[in-house]
Amino acid sequence: MTKTNSLKLLGLSFLFPAALFAQSQPPIAVQQDRWAIQPDGSINWTIDNRLPHNDHIEMSGEKVSLWVQYGVDTSGRATLDRTMVFPTFRLLPVRTLASMTYNVTDNDLPRFLINDKLFRYGVYNASINTPMQEQVTSISQHGIMQVNSTIGKDQGVKLRRTLFPSVKQPLALEQWEFTNAGKQPLKVEMEYLRREVKPAKERNTPDQHSFFITTVNEGLKTLQPGESVTFVIAYSAASADRPEVKFSADDELAARKARVKEISSKLILETPDPLLNTAFDFAKLRGTESIFLTKGGYMHGPGGLRYYAAIWANDQAEYINPFFSFLGDDVGNKSAMNAYRWFAKYMNPDYKPIPSSIIAEGDGIWHGRRDRGDMAMIAYGAGRYALANGNADSAKVLWPLIEWCLEYLHRQINADGVVASNSDELEGRFPAGDANLHTSILYYDALRSAGMLGKSLSLPAKQLKEYAIREKNIRANIEKYFGATVEGFNTYRYYKGNDTLRAWICGPLTVDIFDRKEGTIAALFSKRLWTEDGLASLAGNKTFWDRSTLYALRGVFAAGETQKALEFLQYYSRRRLLGEHVPYPVEAFPEGNQRHLSAESGLYCRIFTEGVFGMRPAGFNSFDCSPKLPAEWNTMSLKNIHSFGHVFDLKVMRAGAGKLQIIVTQNGQEKKYAIKDGATVRVVL
């Protein structure tokens, strides 16, 4: 196959250096979807013969996280494994992982009987002459999980399981709705169950906790043809000062639906590609639902059965909080401000590093890898958040933290003019040297934001001039220190002595450093780094972390390689939303078994706000807009943006050869900007 044909088949217009071409063909495979997008915005898996199949998903509320391992075996029977995490019910010793957690298997549930015959979740019972086999027909997801089945040889009984967390209470619910699809009356029974489990008093704080499994509407029901009945199984937590939850299952379901709808209604992506629109909507949900109301305030938590009632300098300060400044969700913004306030409590006159993580509702810290570049993460995220949030009072609260972090980083500048740190956000999993690229990149962008923020706050010109000098110096030193030819690509080394390609070479592209964009983009999408699951953390290694892939896709859009970025974004989005492990971006593999850690979903959304639409905060009511409209699209929009102190819509459309029109709609009034394709315009609201 010729080079021209190879590029044409991949739909790419980027021209690679000939010497690199052989290793620059990405292994984009044809993907077979397991799931399909539905008209209501959900995704649905219609069960076919590709069995067995197992997956897991997490759903969160302010006081509980519900993790469900679900599967369908070769005969079509369902299995569900539920794990409830209660972040504010803490155990001892004080540590990150010490949330009260309980697992419930199918065997732990109350028994169900149909026409006096035992139905045990589709499992054959040898004591019954006519075993009642369950056949799963479909599974759907959109903030609420539903498993649809038929029961019995004649399929005269239909069953719908609905699983979801409470929005406000330490409670998760599972509804079993049976429908008589036959022609004769049907008896259905759920037996009564009440089970209480208590950890030892010595392991509880501040008092002893209880975990309950209880039934609602249990008993024997007779259904006429066409009639239905719903039984409820509740999983809840309580303690001496927090009594057992009282609830209405219908009200809890309505509240969950309303919360999902509320999140979906803001920052709406509209493009000609339903796949991207839906993946964006799902990512908004996962990124925003995983916020827990703790005694230390609202804390966004990654989840994954490990990370709750705690905040991190990367996940929260760097990744998700800048997204919340565009979404406009009240709980999201409260969690963002709270996270920065918590980090600010650890500022000190000796400029000792702020801990990497505040854990256990604020009762402890984790600082196991010392300085991972955390101050750069905090300053970067807080600066972008303060500008885009558009609230001067909030920015004044954040400024001392930003200022302190910038001074700390200035004191860490090494003899080569870049920022030294003990490790990076991968915490020693891969070498990072004494100074890594990502930390210096974040410091550079934090200085840029600080200059614009300081101007908006009317801070002393002398201080802002000093930041500008430091910004110029670190920009030059990044090129001198990290700029290198690695494995034949004109890109960056991740640290001094690094001679193997690393995923985080994408960082400069996300902060508008495009000096080495051709070689960097070629390296990112080469066989050495790009895998079927996105970027390998280290070339030749099977480990991947979605966070670097999401950064890279944002950066490649920002660099103007729109068609190439779109090709890989569509591939990635299809794999995560409709493939074998759905429906959100993941953290890592093999570590963590591809947990749906929630901050990665915020990074997915930022591909669009900062990459595709090119929105870079410039002031409390302004941003630079450098849209990247794909060649096959005539228009794209972000609607109901809550940012820069305003609520507005942003639309980009073609306006002739090589020209674009940007339309900002606010309070029914339109403001139009005409630019050349690839140019930047300052939008003032």
Residue pairs with C-beta under 8 A, 6 or more apart in sequence:
3 18
3 21
6 25
7 13
7 14
10 25
10 26
10 28
10 567
11 563
11 567
12 563
12 564
12 567
13 563
13 564
14 521
14 522
14 561
14 563
14 564
16 24
16 522
17 518
17 519
17 522
19 488
20 488
20 489
20 522
20 526
23 488
23 526
23 527
23 528
24 522
24 525
24 526
24 527
25 526
25 527
26 525
26 526
26 527
26 530
26 568
27 527
27 530
27 531
27 532
28 567
28 568
28 571
29 532
31 571
31 574
31 575
31 578
31 579
33 574
33 578
33 579
34 45
34 50
34 53
34 578
34 579
34 580
34 582
35 43
35 44
35 45
35 577
35 578
35 579
35 582
35 583
36 43
36 44
36 45
36 46
36 578
37 43
37 274
37 275
37 278
37 577
37 578
38 44
38 140
40 142
41 142
41 264
41 278
41 281
42 140
42 141
42 142
43 140
43 141
43 142
43 278
43 282
43 577
43 578
43 582
43 583
44 138
44 139
44 140
45 138
45 139
45 140
46 137
46 138
47 72
47 76
47 135
47 136
47 137
47 138
47 139
51 72
51 73
51 74
51 76
52 71
52 72
52 73
52 74
53 71
53 72
53 580
54 69
54 70
54 71
55 69
55 70
55 71
55 580
55 581
55 582
56 67
56 68
56 69
56 70
56 593
57 67
57 68
57 70
57 141
57 145
57 582
57 583
57 596
58 65
58 66
58 67
58 68
58 286
58 290
58 303
58 304
58 305
58 595
58 596
59 65
59 66
59 68
59 143
59 144
59 145
59 163
59 164
59 165
59 289
60 66
60 165
60 289
60 290
60 291
60 292
60 301
60 303
60 598
61 165
61 166
61 167
61 168
61 169
61 171
61 256
61 259
61 289
62 167
62 168
62 291
62 292
62 293
62 298
62 331
63 86
63 87
63 88
63 166
63 168
63 169
63 170
63 171
63 237
63 292
63 293
64 84
64 85
64 86
64 87
64 165
64 166
64 169
64 170
64 171
64 172
64 237
65 84
65 85
65 87
65 165
65 290
65 292
65 301
65 303
65 308
66 82
66 83
66 84
66 163
66 164
66 165
66 172
66 235
67 82
67 83
67 84
67 85
67 303
67 305
68 80
68 81
68 82
68 83
68 145
68 163
69 80
69 81
69 82
69 83
70 78
70 79
70 80
70 81
70 139
70 145
70 147
71 78
71 79
72 78
72 79
72 136
72 139
73 79
75 133
76 133
76 134
76 135
76 136
77 121
77 122
77 123
77 133
77 134
77 135
77 136
78 121
78 122
78 134
78 136
78 147
78 149
78 161
79 106
79 121
80 106
80 121
80 147
80 161
80 163
81 103
81 104
81 105
81 106
82 103
82 104
82 105
82 163
82 172
82 174
82 235
83 101
83 102
83 103
83 104
83 305
84 101
84 102
84 103
84 104
84 172
84 211
84 235
84 237
85 99
85 100
85 101
85 303
85 305
85 308
86 99
86 100
86 101
86 170
86 209
86 211
86 237
87 99
87 292
87 294
87 301
87 308
87 309
87 361
88 170
88 292
88 293
88 294
88 295
88 309
88 361
89 99
89 100
89 170
89 209
89 237
89 239
90 98
90 99
90 100
90 204
90 205
90 309
90 360
90 361
90 363
91 98
91 99
91 100
91 199
91 203
91 204
91 205
91 209
92 98
92 202
92 203
92 204
92 205
94 205
94 359
94 360
94 363
94 364
95 359
95 360
95 364
95 366
96 306
96 307
96 310
96 357
96 359
96 360
96 366
97 306
98 360
99 308
99 309
100 199
100 209
100 211
100 237
101 305
102 197
102 211
102 235
104 213
104 235
106 120
106 121
106 123
108 195
108 213
109 121
109 193
109 213
109 233
110 190
110 191
110 192
110 193
110 215
110 218
110 233
111 118
111 120
111 190
111 191
112 118
112 119
112 120
112 176
112 188
112 189
112 190
112 191
112 231
113 119
113 187
113 188
113 189
113 191
114 132
114 151
114 152
114 157
114 178
114 186
114 187
114 188
114 189
115 186
115 187
116 187
117 128
117 130
117 132
118 125
118 127
118 128
118 132
119 132
119 134
119 151
121 134
122 133
122 134
122 135
122 136
122 149
122 151
124 131
124 133
125 131
125 132
130 153
132 151
132 152
133 151
133 152
133 153
134 149
134 150
134 151
134 159
135 149
135 150
135 151
135 155
136 147
136 148
136 149
137 148
137 149
137 150
138 148
139 145
139 146
139 147
139 148
140 146
140 148
141 582
141 583
142 260
142 282
142 285
143 164
143 256
143 257
143 259
143 260
143 285
143 289
144 162
144 163
144 164
144 253
144 256
144 257
144 260
145 161
145 162
145 163
145 164
146 160
146 161
146 162
146 163
147 160
147 161
147 163
148 158
148 159
148 160
149 158
149 159
149 160
149 161
150 157
150 158
150 159
150 181
151 157
151 158
151 159
154 182
155 181
156 180
156 181
156 182
156 183
156 186
157 178
157 179
157 180
157 181
157 182
157 186
157 188
158 178
158 179
158 181
159 176
159 177
159 178
159 179
160 175
160 176
160 177
160 179
161 174
161 175
161 176
161 177
162 173
162 174
162 175
162 177
162 253
163 172
163 173
163 174
163 175
164 172
164 173
164 252
164 253
164 256
165 171
165 172
165 173
165 256
166 172
166 173
166 245
166 247
166 252
166 255
166 256
167 252
167 255
167 256
167 258
167 259
168 255
168 293
169 236
169 245
169 247
169 252
170 236
170 237
170 238
170 242
170 245
171 234
171 235
171 236
171 237
171 245
171 247
171 252
172 234
172 235
172 236
173 232
173 233
173 234
173 235
173 247
173 249
173 252
173 253
174 232
174 233
174 234
174 235
175 230
175 231
175 232
175 233
175 249
175 253
176 190
176 230
176 231
176 232
176 233
177 228
177 229
177 230
177 231
178 186
178 188
178 223
178 228
178 229
178 230
178 231
179 223
179 226
179 227
179 228
180 186
180 223
180 224
180 225
180 226
180 227
180 228
181 225
181 226
182 225
183 225
184 225
185 222
185 223
185 224
185 225
186 222
186 223
187 220
187 221
187 222
187 223
188 220
188 221
188 222
188 223
188 229
189 219
189 220
189 221
190 215
190 217
190 218
190 219
190 231
191 215
191 218
192 215
192 218
192 219
193 213
193 214
193 215
193 218
193 233
194 212
194 213
194 214
194 215
195 212
195 213
195 214
196 210
196 211
196 212
197 210
197 211
197 212
198 208
198 209
198 210
198 211
199 208
199 209
201 208
204 239
206 241
207 239
207 240
207 241
208 239
208 240
209 237
209 238
209 239
210 237
210 238
210 239
210 244
211 235
211 236
211 237
212 234
212 235
212 236
212 237
212 238
212 244
213 233
213 234
213 235
214 233
214 234
214 236
215 231
215 232
215 233
215 234
216 231
216 232
216 233
216 234
216 249
217 229
217 230
217 231
217 232
218 231
221 229
223 229
230 249
232 249
234 245
234 247
234 249
236 244
236 245
238 244
238 245
259 289
260 285
260 289
262 329
263 284
263 285
263 288
263 289
263 327
263 329
264 281
264 284
264 285
265 640
266 284
266 327
266 328
266 329
266 640
266 642
267 284
267 326
267 327
267 328
267 605
267 609
267 638
267 639
267 640
267 641
267 642
268 281
268 637
268 638
268 639
268 640
269 276
269 277
269 280
269 281
269 608
269 636
269 637
269 638
270 277
270 636
270 637
270 638
270 639
271 277
271 633
271 636
271 637
272 632
272 633
272 634
272 635
272 636
273 570
273 633
275 570
275 573
275 574
275 577
275 578
276 569
276 570
276 573
276 608
278 577
279 573
279 576
279 577
279 583
279 604
280 604
280 605
280 608
282 577
282 583
282 584
282 601
283 584
283 585
283 601
283 602
283 604
283 605
284 327
284 601
284 605
285 601
286 584
286 585
286 596
286 598
286 601
287 320
287 323
287 598
287 599
287 601
287 602
287 604
287 605
288 324
288 327
288 329
288 331
288 332
289 598
290 300
290 301
290 302
290 303
290 598
291 298
291 299
291 300
291 301
291 331
291 332
291 335
292 298
292 299
292 300
292 301
292 308
292 309
294 309
294 361
294 362
295 361
295 362
296 309
296 338
296 342
296 358
296 361
296 362
296 363
297 334
297 335
297 338
297 341
297 342
297 362
298 331
298 334
298 335
298 338
299 309
299 310
299 311
299 335
299 338
299 339
299 361
300 311
300 315
300 316
300 320
300 321
300 332
300 335
300 336
300 339
300 598
300 599
301 307
301 308
301 309
301 310
301 311
301 598
302 312
302 315
302 587
302 595
302 597
302 598
302 599
303 595
303 596
303 597
303 598
304 587
304 592
304 595
304 596
304 597
305 595
306 595
307 315
307 597
309 359
309 360
309 361
310 357
310 358
310 359
310 360
310 361
310 366
311 317
311 339
311 342
311 343
311 357
311 358
312 356
312 357
313 343
313 354
313 356
313 357
313 372
313 374
313 375
313 377
313 378
314 372
314 374
314 377
314 425
314 599
315 597
315 599
316 335
316 336
316 339
316 381
316 599
317 339
317 340
317 343
317 377
317 378
317 380
317 381
317 382
318 377
318 378
318 380
318 381
318 442
319 381
319 547
319 599
319 600
319 602
319 603
320 336
320 598
320 599
320 602
320 603
321 335
321 336
321 339
321 340
321 381
321 382
321 385
322 381
322 384
322 385
322 388
322 602
322 606
323 602
323 603
323 605
323 606
323 609
324 332
324 333
324 335
324 336
324 385
324 602
325 333
325 336
325 384
325 385
325 387
325 388
325 389
325 390
325 617
325 643
326 388
326 605
326 609
326 615
326 641
326 642
326 643
327 605
327 642
328 640
328 641
328 642
328 643
328 647
329 642
333 389
336 385
336 389
337 394
337 397
337 398
340 378
340 382
340 385
340 397
340 398
340 401
341 397
342 358
342 362
343 354
343 358
343 378
343 401
344 400
344 401
344 404
346 354
346 355
346 365
347 354
347 400
347 401
347 404
351 404
351 407
351 408
351 411
353 367
353 370
353 371
353 374
353 375
353 408
354 374
354 375
354 378
354 405
355 365
355 366
355 367
355 374
356 366
356 367
356 368
356 369
356 372
356 374
357 365
357 366
357 367
358 364
358 365
359 365
359 366
368 427
369 422
369 423
369 427
369 428
370 422
370 423
371 412
371 421
371 422
371 423
372 421
372 422
372 423
372 424
372 425
372 427
373 419
373 421
373 423
373 424
373 425
373 436
373 438
373 439
373 442
375 405
375 408
375 409
375 412
376 405
376 409
376 419
376 421
376 439
376 440
376 442
376 443
376 446
377 425
377 442
378 401
378 402
378 405
379 401
379 402
379 405
379 406
379 409
379 442
379 443
379 446
379 449
379 450
380 442
380 443
380 445
380 446
380 449
382 398
382 401
382 402
382 405
383 402
383 445
383 446
383 448
383 449
383 450
383 453
384 445
384 449
384 617
385 398
386 394
386 395
386 398
386 399
386 402
386 449
386 453
387 395
387 449
387 452
387 453
387 456
387 617
387 618
387 619
387 620
387 644
388 617
388 623
388 643
388 644
389 395
389 643
389 645
390 620
390 621
390 643
390 644
390 645
390 646
391 620
391 645
392 456
392 457
392 620
395 453
395 456
395 457
395 620
396 457
399 453
399 454
399 457
399 459
402 446
402 449
402 450
402 453
403 450
405 446
406 443
406 446
406 447
406 450
406 467
406 470
409 419
409 443
409 446
410 470
412 419
412 420
412 421
413 419
413 420
413 474
414 420
414 434
414 435
416 435
416 477
416 480
416 481
417 473
417 474
417 476
417 477
417 480
417 481
418 435
418 440
418 474
418 477
418 478
418 481
418 482
419 435
419 439
419 440
419 443
419 474
420 434
420 435
421 432
421 434
421 435
421 436
421 439
423 432
424 432
424 436
424 438
424 439
424 504
425 438
425 547
426 432
426 537
426 545
429 537
429 543
429 591
430 502
430 537
430 538
430 541
430 543
431 494
431 495
431 498
432 494
432 495
433 494
433 495
433 496
433 497
433 498
434 495
434 496
435 481
435 495
435 496
436 494
436 495
436 504
437 478
437 482
437 492
437 493
437 494
437 495
437 502
437 504
437 505
437 507
437 508
438 494
438 504
438 507
440 474
440 477
440 478
440 481
440 482
441 478
441 507
441 508
441 510
441 511
441 513
442 507
443 474
444 471
444 474
444 475
444 478
444 511
444 513
445 510
445 511
447 467
447 468
447 470
447 471
447 474
448 471
448 511
449 617
450 464
450 467
451 464
451 467
451 468
451 471
452 617
452 618
452 619
454 463
454 464
454 467
455 464
455 619
456 619
456 620
475 513
478 508
478 513
479 515
481 496
482 492
482 493
482 494
483 492
483 515
483 516
484 491
484 492
484 493
485 491
485 519
486 492
486 493
486 498
486 499
486 500
486 501
486 505
486 523
487 499
487 500
487 501
487 523
487 528
487 539
489 501
489 519
489 520
489 522
489 523
489 526
490 516
490 518
490 519
490 520
491 501
491 505
491 516
491 519
491 520
491 523
492 505
492 508
492 516
492 520
493 499
494 502
494 504
494 505
500 538
500 539
500 540
501 523
501 526
501 528
501 529
501 538
501 539
502 537
502 538
502 539
503 524
503 529
503 535
503 536
503 537
503 538
503 544
503 545
503 548
503 549
503 552
504 548
504 551
505 520
505 523
505 524
506 520
506 524
506 535
506 548
506 551
506 552
506 555
506 556
507 551
507 555
508 514
508 515
508 516
508 520
508 555
509 517
509 520
509 521
509 552
509 554
509 555
509 556
509 558
509 559
510 551
510 554
510 555
510 558
510 610
512 558
512 616
514 559
514 560
517 559
517 560
517 561
521 556
521 559
521 561
521 564
523 529
524 530
524 535
524 552
524 556
525 564
525 568
528 536
528 539
528 540
529 535
529 536
529 539
530 536
530 568
531 542
531 544
532 575
533 544
533 575
533 589
534 544
534 546
534 548
534 549
534 572
535 544
535 548
535 549
535 552
536 542
536 543
536 544
537 543
537 544
537 545
537 548
542 589
542 590
543 588
543 589
543 590
543 591
544 588
544 589
545 587
545 588
546 585
546 586
546 587
546 588
546 600
546 603
547 587
547 599
547 600
547 603
549 572
550 585
550 600
550 603
550 604
550 606
550 607
551 603
553 565
553 568
553 569
553 572
553 607
553 611
554 603
554 606
554 607
554 610
554 611
555 611
556 564
556 565
556 568
556 611
557 565
557 569
557 607
557 611
557 612
557 614
557 628
558 610
558 611
558 614
558 626
558 628
560 628
560 678
562 628
562 629
562 630
562 631
563 630
563 631
565 611
565 628
566 630
569 607
576 582
576 583
576 584
576 585
576 586
577 583
581 594
584 596
584 598
584 600
584 601
585 596
585 600
585 601
585 603
585 604
586 592
586 594
586 595
586 596
586 597
586 600
587 594
587 595
587 596
587 597
587 600
588 594
588 595
608 638
609 615
609 638
610 616
611 628
612 627
612 628
612 636
613 625
613 627
613 628
613 636
613 638
613 650
613 652
614 624
614 625
614 626
614 627
614 628
614 680
615 623
615 624
615 625
615 650
616 623
616 624
616 625
616 626
617 623
617 644
618 624
618 682
619 644
620 644
620 645
621 644
621 645
621 646
621 684
621 685
622 644
622 682
622 683
622 684
622 685
623 643
623 644
623 682
623 683
624 680
624 681
624 682
624 683
625 650
625 662
625 673
625 680
625 681
625 682
625 683
626 678
626 679
626 680
626 681
627 636
627 652
627 660
627 662
628 678
629 635
629 636
629 652
629 653
629 654
629 660
629 677
634 653
634 654
635 651
635 652
635 653
635 654
636 651
636 652
636 653
637 649
637 650
637 651
637 652
638 649
638 650
639 649
639 650
640 647
640 649
641 647
641 648
641 649
641 650
644 685
645 685
646 666
646 685
647 666
648 664
648 665
648 666
648 685
649 663
649 664
649 665
649 666
650 662
650 663
650 664
651 662
651 663
651 664
651 665
652 660
652 661
652 662
652 663
653 660
653 661
653 663
654 660
654 661
655 661
655 674
658 676
658 677
659 674
659 675
659 676
659 677
660 674
660 675
660 676
660 677
661 672
661 673
661 674
661 675
662 672
662 673
662 674
662 675
662 681
662 683
663 670
663 671
663 672
663 673
664 670
664 671
664 672
664 673
664 683
664 685
665 671
666 685
671 683
673 681
673 683
675 681
